[in-house]
Amino acid sequence: MSQTDTAPHGGFQPDLFEPKPAPSAKSLRRQESKRRRREQEANQAPKPLLPLNATQKEYIQALNSGFVTQIFAVGEAGTGKTYIPSRIAMKKLLAGDIERIYIARPTVSSPRHRLGFLPGDAKRKLAPWLVPITEAFKAEASIKQIDTLMQSGKIEFVAFEHLRGRTLSNAFVILDEAQNCTLMDLKLFLTRKGEDSVFIIAGDPTQIDIPDSGLDPILNMIEDQDLSPTIIEFDAEDVVRSADAKEWVKAFKKLHDSQAD
């Protein structure tokens, strides 16, 4: 009998009958560890979002009210201006209360807002700047859930250069680092608002990187013309990042105030 007579599909293939080597004990432990982590991540309930001070309480109440549709959260770093709405947005998205989350952030570059000098598509270019927001998402959802939502377009990072002509409806829309937007940038952003959407504009007036920030002029417009947006103001006492961070925020504020005199 020839070799071909023993293999109906052509050729004698002894390797098909050789047993595969058993995985090592180390490999089995690693697989089991990964399985347990995935199981824990899927079953772990998110920690409740609780206010750590009176200003955060006011902020959370406004975001959950259902009546406030535009909020300007301004003040010091480490106060939760971006973290809090990011968590609430993810919670509402998972519950089906909104259709999408949009995230925008100005890039201080030349020409302004152009991302061409960075590798990858728009999402990859913006990703390094959006770590605080994605970390907040992880407090409400698993990494797998977040990846699925991003892949399906339920979470979208919007570059300023792609905002013109768009209408953002039935969504939570977060603009971070608003202090680095010009007045015309903010006009472009605010006039994108569609029906049933909530706009959150977060900015720190002490960290302006451009000579023509539009944040203060916009806040003045709201007060002078009695416009509808709610303004939540955080100060150095509201810093919750750490005691050390709070100390430095207060020290730099004292230095700034002394130089302004």
C-alpha positions in Angstrom: 0.0 0.0 0.0 1.4 3.4 -0.9 1.3 6.5 1.3 -1.3 8.1 -0.9 -3.6 5.0 -0.3 -3.7 5.8 3.4 -4.7 9.5 3.0 -8.1 10.0 1.2 -7.5 13.7 0.9 -4.1 13.5 -0.5 -0.8 12.6 1.2 0.2 10.9 4.3 0.0 13.3 7.2 1.3 11.7 10.4 1.4 15.0 12.3 -2.4 15.1 12.4 -2.3 12.1 14.7 0.4 13.3 17.0 -0.9 14.6 20.3 -0.4 18.3 20.9 1.8 19.1 23.9 -0.2 19.9 27.1 0.0 23.6 28.2 2.4 24.2 31.0 1.2 24.8 34.5 2.4 28.5 34.2 0.3 28.9 31.0 -2.8 27.4 32.7 -2.4 29.7 35.7 -2.1 32.7 33.4 -5.2 31.8 31.5 -7.1 31.2 34.7 -6.0 34.6 36.0 -7.2 36.3 32.9 -10.5 34.5 33.0 -11.1 35.6 36.6 -10.2 39.2 35.9 -12.6 39.3 33.0 -15.3 37.7 35.2 -14.7 40.2 38.0 -14.7 43.1 35.6 -18.0 42.0 34.1 -19.7 41.5 37.4 -18.2 44.4 39.4 -20.8 47.2 40.0 -19.4 50.7 39.6 -18.8 52.7 42.8 -21.5 55.3 43.3 -20.6 58.9 42.2 -20.8 60.9 45.4 -20.0 64.6 45.8 -16.9 65.4 47.8 -17.9 69.0 48.4 -20.8 71.5 48.0 -19.7 72.6 44.6 -19.6 69.0 43.3 -23.0 68.4 44.8 -24.4 71.4 42.9 -22.7 70.1 39.7 -24.1 66.6 39.9 -27.6 67.9 40.7 -27.5 70.1 37.6 -26.2 67.3 35.4 -28.9 64.9 36.6 -31.8 67.4 36.7 -33.0 66.8 33.2 -33.7 70.6 32.9 -30.3 72.1 32.6 -29.0 71.6 29.1 -25.9 73.8 29.0 -23.3 73.9 31.9 -20.1 75.8 32.1 -17.9 74.2 34.7 -14.9 76.6 35.4 -12.2 76.6 38.0 -9.1 74.9 39.3 -7.5 71.7 38.2 -8.4 68.5 40.1 -11.9 69.6 41.0 -13.9 67.0 38.9 -15.0 69.4 36.2 -14.4 66.8 33.5 -14.5 63.5 35.5 -18.0 64.0 36.9 -19.9 64.7 33.6 -17.9 61.9 31.9 -19.1 59.3 34.5 -22.7 60.6 34.3 -22.6 60.5 30.5 -21.4 56.9 30.4 -24.1 55.9 32.9 -26.8 57.5 30.8 -25.5 55.9 27.6 -25.5 52.4 29.1 -29.0 53.0 30.4 -30.2 54.1 26.9 -31.1 57.6 28.1 -28.9 59.1 25.4 -27.8 57.9 22.0 -24.2 59.1 22.0 -21.3 60.8 23.8 -19.3 63.4 21.9 -16.0 64.6 23.3 -14.2 67.7 21.9 -11.0 69.4 23.0 -9.0 72.2 21.3 -5.5 71.5 20.2 -3.0 74.3 20.6 -1.0 73.9 17.4 -0.2 75.8 14.3 -2.4 76.1 12.4 -4.9 75.9 15.3 -6.8 72.6 15.8 -5.0 70.8 13.0 -4.1 67.2 13.9 -2.1 66.4 10.8 1.3 66.5 12.6 0.2 63.5 14.8 0.1 59.9 13.5 -3.1 57.9 13.0 -6.7 58.8 12.5 -8.5 61.5 14.5 -9.4 59.2 17.4 -5.8 58.0 17.8 -4.6 61.6 17.6 -6.9 62.8 20.3 -6.6 59.8 22.6 -3.5 60.9 24.5 -5.3 64.1 25.6 -8.5 62.3 26.5 -7.1 59.9 29.2 -8.9 61.7 32.0 -12.2 61.1 30.2 -11.6 57.5 29.3 -10.5 56.8 32.9 -13.9 58.2 34.1 -15.6 55.9 31.6 -13.8 52.9 33.2 -15.4 53.8 36.5 -18.9 53.0 35.0 -18.2 50.4 32.3 -15.7 47.6 31.4 -13.0 48.1 28.9 -14.8 45.7 26.6 -18.0 47.7 26.8 -16.1 51.0 26.1 -14.4 49.5 23.1 -17.7 48.2 21.7 -19.3 51.6 22.2 -16.4 53.3 20.4 -16.4 50.8 17.6 -20.1 51.3 17.1 -19.8 55.1 17.1 -21.7 55.6 20.3 -18.7 57.4 21.7 -17.0 59.8 19.4 -14.0 62.0 19.8 -14.7 65.1 17.6 -11.8 67.3 16.4 -12.6 71.0 16.0 -11.6 70.8 12.4 -14.5 68.3 11.9 -17.2 70.2 13.8 -18.4 72.7 11.2 -21.7 71.8 9.7 -22.6 69.1 12.2 -25.6 69.0 14.6 -25.1 67.1 17.8 -28.4 65.8 19.1 -29.7 63.4 21.8 -26.2 63.2 23.3 -23.9 64.3 26.1 -21.4 66.6 24.6 -18.3 67.4 26.6 -15.8 70.2 25.7 -12.7 69.9 27.7 -9.9 72.6 28.1 -12.3 75.3 27.0 -9.9 78.0 28.2 -7.9 77.3 25.0 -10.8 78.0 22.7 -11.1 81.4 21.1 -14.4 83.2 21.0 -15.0 82.0 17.5 -14.1 78.4 18.5 -16.8 78.6 21.2 -19.3 80.1 18.8 -18.6 77.2 16.5 -19.0 74.6 19.3 -22.1 76.1 21.0 -24.0 76.5 17.8 -23.7 72.8 17.0 -26.2 72.0 19.8 -29.2 69.9 18.6 -32.3 68.8 20.3 -32.3 66.7 23.5 -28.5 67.2 24.0 -26.6 68.4 27.1 -23.5 70.5 26.5 -20.8 70.6 29.2 -18.0 73.2 28.8 -15.2 72.6 31.2 -12.3 75.1 31.5 -9.6 76.3 33.9 -8.9 80.1 33.5 -5.6 79.6 35.3 -4.2 77.4 32.5 -4.7 79.4 29.4 -2.2 78.6 26.6 -3.3 81.0 24.0 -3.4 84.9 23.8 -7.0 85.2 22.8 -9.0 82.8 25.0 -12.8 83.2 24.6 -13.8 81.6 27.9 -14.1 84.8 30.0 -15.9 86.7 27.2 -18.4 83.9 26.9 -19.0 83.8 30.6 -19.5 87.6 30.6 -22.0 87.2 27.7 -24.0 84.7 29.8 -24.2 87.1 32.7 -24.7 90.3 30.8 -27.4 89.0 28.5 -29.0 86.7 31.1 -28.5 83.6 28.9 -29.8 80.2 29.9 -26.5 78.2 30.6 -25.7 77.3 34.2 -22.3 78.3 35.5 -20.7 76.1 38.1 -17.5 77.7 39.6 -14.9 75.7 41.4 -12.1 77.3 43.5 -8.9 76.1 45.1 -10.9 74.7 48.2 -12.7 72.4 45.8 -9.6 70.5 44.7 -10.1 66.8 45.4 -7.2 65.2 43.4 -5.0 65.0 46.6 -4.0 67.1 49.5 -0.7 67.8 47.9 -2.3 68.9 44.6 -4.6 71.2 46.6 -1.7 72.7 48.4 0.1 73.5 45.1 -3.1 74.9 43.5 -3.5 77.3 46.4 0.2 78.2 46.4 0.2 79.0 42.7 -3.0 81.0 43.0 -1.4 83.0 45.8 1.6 83.6 43.6 -0.5 84.7 40.7 -2.6 87.1 42.9 0.6 88.7 44.3 2.0 89.3 40.8 -1.3 90.8 39.7 -1.2 93.4 42.4 
